[in-house]
Amino acid sequence: MDFSWSGPQSAFRARVVDFLKSELPDDWSEIARHGPGSRQQTDFSLRFCPKLAEAGLLVPHWPKEFGGEGATVWEHFILGEEMWAAGEPRGPQYMNVNWIGPTIMRFGTDEQKELHLPRAAQGQAIWCQGFSEPSAGSDLVSLRTSAERDSDNFVINGSKIWTSYAGLADHCFLLARTSGKRKDGICIFIVPMDTPGISVRPIPSLVGEGDIHEVFFNDVTVPASAMLGEEGKAWSIITYSLGNERVGIPRYEFSRRTLDALVARLKEEDRWNDEYIRYRAGQALCACEAARLLVYRVVDERSRGAPPSAESSLARFAVITADHAVSNFGLEFLPDSYSNDDIPSLKPHHERAIASGIASGAAEIQLGIVAQSYLELPWEPRA
């Protein structure tokens, strides 16, 4: 099997790399230090993403009618690899690119498409994802946030937790229940974050500034037109969205570049002759490349029009494993580098690795999906 990139794909990667070299400022590592949800990186994204859009490199995989170039899913992942390798200068806007925009394209009304897609394609939109709740984390079917019909409106009450980017977001991609239990009755609403009744409280954490929040909804009134898709039929939309989200962040590339920097430092310190260090580095490298190939398998499925499958959960867990393997390698052999900032990507990578086993569905949920749908073993998520 030939794993090499085609000429056009290599040229596209070179185009992205050249753009990053020309547009990232000298103090980029300082801006990126506190993560995609920080005020610094979010503000930078609102300057950087319009330039990226003008160069045709923000949403090249979107259809031309929505501001893209109709590029393949492979170009999409090449773009993501280089962005994450550089520390993700798109900030929280990677969500618009990877899954919020495509979800609205597929399931939204004409009005919703006209309202939301142009701003996302121009690099001017910040979104947050209102999924997890205090009693319904990765088990989304247990969510309790309610949306009650009131004439031509819905009144939303409840709360969300671990909501990334909520403090600076313009809109929330919100799950709420209109009726029923479990999957029945769950709906999706596109809610402006300045709607009266919404309050946001940051959660201090080790994973970056502005990354996670609690969001409270107290008699928040939205028009029925804010609903995405049919009432009570959101689960297929959620499955489509999560399938994009779970492999849409190629952190394995960030892990690989960080591993390369760790190895370079060990060579500078004349420690690379240690066989055990080389062995442990090899383990971390294998984890990165295994994650890459499993993600590529999912990308290949999409390129052939195959429906979402448990392969995405398998790939997602492999990415988690790669994150942890590189972080553990660095902590074992170069612990001082985490306190003196001599390797700029080290702390941001470590913080992202802490969160990787929780974000986009906890690691145990991914393994449960693999057990049930891939290995055909009995499994039921805990309520």
N, C-alpha and C positions, 0 to 999 in steps of 0.2 A: 504494500500500500504506500502511496506517495503522500507524505505529510508536508511537502514543500508548498509555499505560497505561489500563486500564479504571478505573472508579470504585473498585471493591473492591480492585484492585491498588494504586492510589494510597493508599487508606486503610490498607492493610497496611503500605506503606512508611512512612507517617506514624507508624503505631503503633510500628514498630521504631525510628525516629529519636527519638521521644519517650522510649522506654524507655532508649536510650543516653544521652540528655541527663540523665535523672533518676538513672541508676545508675553512670555512669563518674565516678570521683572527680577532684578537681582535679589530682592528681598522675599522672593516667593516662598522659600522654605519657612520664613518667619510667619508669613500670612497663613500658610497651610498648617502651621504647628498645632492649632487647636481644633482642626477637623472641619468637615463640610458644613456643620451646623452653626459654626461660630459666626459672630457678626462680621469679623474680618473677611472670612472666606465667602460668606454670602454676599457681602457688598462687592467683593472682587468679582464674583460670578456675574453680577448684574452689569459689570463693565466688560468682562471677558466674553461672555456668551453671545452678546450681540455681534462682536467681532468674529466669533466662531461661526455664527449664522451667516454673516456676510460672506465668509469664505466658503460657505457650503459644507461646513464640517460640524454643525450642531445636530442636525437631524437628517443626514444624507440618506438614511434607510427609510424615511417616511415617503409616502407617495408624493408626486409633484404637486398634486392638487392641494396638499396640506403644507407646502413649503419645503418638501424634501427633494431628493434627486432620484428617488426610486432605486437606490443602491440595495445590494443584497444584505442579508443578515450577517454575512461574513465581514463586510465593511463595517457594519455596526459594532461587531465585537473587536475588530482591529482598533477602531476608534476608542472603545471602552478600555482596551488593554493599555493603550498609550496614555489615556487620561489618568487612569488609576496608577500607572507606573510613575507618573509625574506628581501624584498627590491629589488628584481630582480637582482641577481648577474650575470645573463646572459647578462645584459646591453642591447644594441640594438639588440643583436643576437636572442632575443625572436622572432623577425620578421621572421628570417630565419626558425626557428623551426615551427612557427604557420602557416604561409601562403605563404611565398615566395618559400620555398622548395617544399611544396606540389603542388603549382601552376605550377612550372617548371616540376615536375614529371608528371603532368596530361596533360600539353599542350606543353611542350618543345620538341625540336628535340633531337635526340640522342646526337648530338654534344653539345647542351646546357646543357643537363643532365650531361654529362661527365665532362664538364668544371666547372659547378657551384655547383653541389650537393655534391661532395666529400669534398670540402673545408667547406661548411656549416655544413655537418655532423661531421666534425672534429673540429668544433668550431673556425674556422679561417677566417670567412667572416663577413664583416660589410656592410649592405645594407642601402639605403635610398629609400623612396617612392615618386616619382615625380608625384603627382596627382593634388593638389590644385594650382590654379592660382589666380592672383589679381582680375580677373573678373569671375572666376569659382572656387568657394570654394567647398562647398558640392554639388553644381550642376555641376557635372563633365561633363555632356554632352555639356556644353557651352565652354569647353576648346578651346584655340586658338593656343597653341604651335603647330607648323607645322613641318612636315617631308616630304620633297620633294624628289622624286626619281631622282637620277643622276646615270644612268647606273646600276652598281651593288651595289650602295650605296644609303643611304638616308642622306639628309642634314637637320639638325634640327635647328630651330630658335624659340625662345620664352623664357618664364620664368616660374618658379614655386615659390610658397611661402608657408610658414609654413612647410617646408620640414624637418622632424625630422632626425637627425643624419648625415645630408649631409656633415658637415665639416670634418668628419672622415671616411666616407663611401668609400668602394672600388667600388661598383656598384650602379646604380640607376635603379629602376623598373619604367620606364618612360612611361607616356601616351602622345601621340602626334597624331595630325590629318593629315592624308594623303589626304583626300578629304571629300566632303559632309558636311552636317550639323547635329547637334544633335548627335545621336548615330552612324550614318553612317560615316564611314571613320576614326574612332578612332582606333589606333593601340598601341601595347605595344612594347617597345624596352628595351633590357637589355644593359645599357650603362656604360662602365667603367668611373669612375669619373675623371680619369687622361687624358681623351680624350681632345685634344686641342679645345679651344673655350668654355669650361665650367668654369664658375666662381661662387664662393660661398660666400655669405655674411651673417654672423650671425645676428640674430634679438635679441637684448637684451629683456629679458622677466622676468616674475615672476615665471616661471614654471620650472626652472632648467637650468643649464649651458649646452650649446651645443645642446639643444633640437630642436630649430627651426631656419630655415635659408631661405634666398632667393637664388635661383639657376638660373643662366642665361645661355642660350644656344645661342651662336653666331656662325653660320655656322659650327655646330658640325657634322662631317661626321662619320657615322657608316656603316658597311656593312649590306646588306640586311639580312644576317644570324643573325643579332642582334634582328630581329623581333621575338616576341613570339606569336605563333599562326598565323592565316591567316590574310592578310591585310584587314582592315576594319571590322573585325569580333571580336573585342576585348571585346565587352560588356558582353558576357557570361563569359569570363575569369575574367573580373572585378567583376562581380556579385559573382562568385565563391570565388575570393580572399577576397572581403569585407565580405562575409558571414563568412569566417574563422577569419578575423581580428577583427570584431566587438564583437565577444564573446571569442576571443582567449586570452584576457588579463583579468584574474579573479581578477579585482581590488576589488571586494566585499570581498575577503579574506584579502587584505591589510586593507580595511576599518574595517572589523570585528576585526582584531588584534589591530588596532589603537584604536578602541572603547574600547576593553578590557583594554588597557593600561590607557585610560582616566578614566574608572571606578575604576581601581585599585588605581589611584592617588586620586580620590575623597574619596575613602574609607580610605586611609591613612590620609586625611585631616579631617576625621570624618564628611563628608558632605553627605554620602550616605543615611542617614535617611530622607533627604528632599524628600517628595513625588513627588514634581514637577520635581526634577532632575531625579528620577527613571523613571517617566513617559516619559520624553524626551529621556532618554537613551533607554527605551523600543521602542520608535518610531524609533530611529536610528537602533536598533537591528533588528526590523521588516523589515526595508528597506534593510539591508544587506542580511537577510535570504530570502526575496522575490526575490532579484536579483540572489542569488545563485540558487534557485529552478527554476527560469525562464531560467537561463543559462543551468541548468541540463536538462531542457526540450528540448533545442536545441541540446545538446549533445546526448540525447536519440534518437532524430530524425536522427542524423548522424550515430549513432550506428546501426540503422535499415536501412540505405541506402536511407533515404528520401531526396528529393532535397531541396536546400536552400529555406527558406520561410521568411515571415514577422516576424516570431517568433524571429529571430535574432535581428531585430530592436527593438522589444518589450523588449527583454532581455537587449539589449544595453542601452536603456533608463532607465531601472531599475537599472543598474550598476551606471549610472550617478546619479540617485536619491540617491543611497546608499552613494556614495562618498560625495555628498553635505550634506546629513543628518548627517554624522559623523563629517565632518568639521565644520558645523554650531553648533553642540553640543559642540565640543571642544572650539570654539570661544566664546560661550555663558557662559560656566561654568569654563573654565580654560584658559582664555586669556593670562595670564602671561607665561604659558608654551610654547607659540609660540615664545617668545623672549629669554628664558633662556636655551633652549635645554635640559631640564630635562627629556623629553620624546623623545628619538631619532627619532622615526618614525613620529612625529607630523608634522614638517615642510615639509618633503618630501611628506607626504600624502596630506597636504593642497595644495601644488603646483600641484600635480597630479590631485586633485579635480578641481582646476581652469581650467585645460585643458580638463578635461574629457567630458565637454559638447560641445567641438569643434572637438577633435580628432576623426578619423574614421567616420566622418560624423556628422555634428552638430545635437544637440538635436532636433531642430525643423524639420530637415530632417527625423530623425528617427520617430518622431511622424507623419509626413506626410506619410511615408511609411506604418506605422501602420494603419492610417486612410484609406488609399487607398486600401491596400492589405489585411489587417486583418479585418477592420470594413466595407470595401467596400463602403467608402464614397468618393465623388469626391475630388480630390486634384491634383494640378499640381505645381511642384517646380518653384520658380521664377527664371527667366533667369538672 
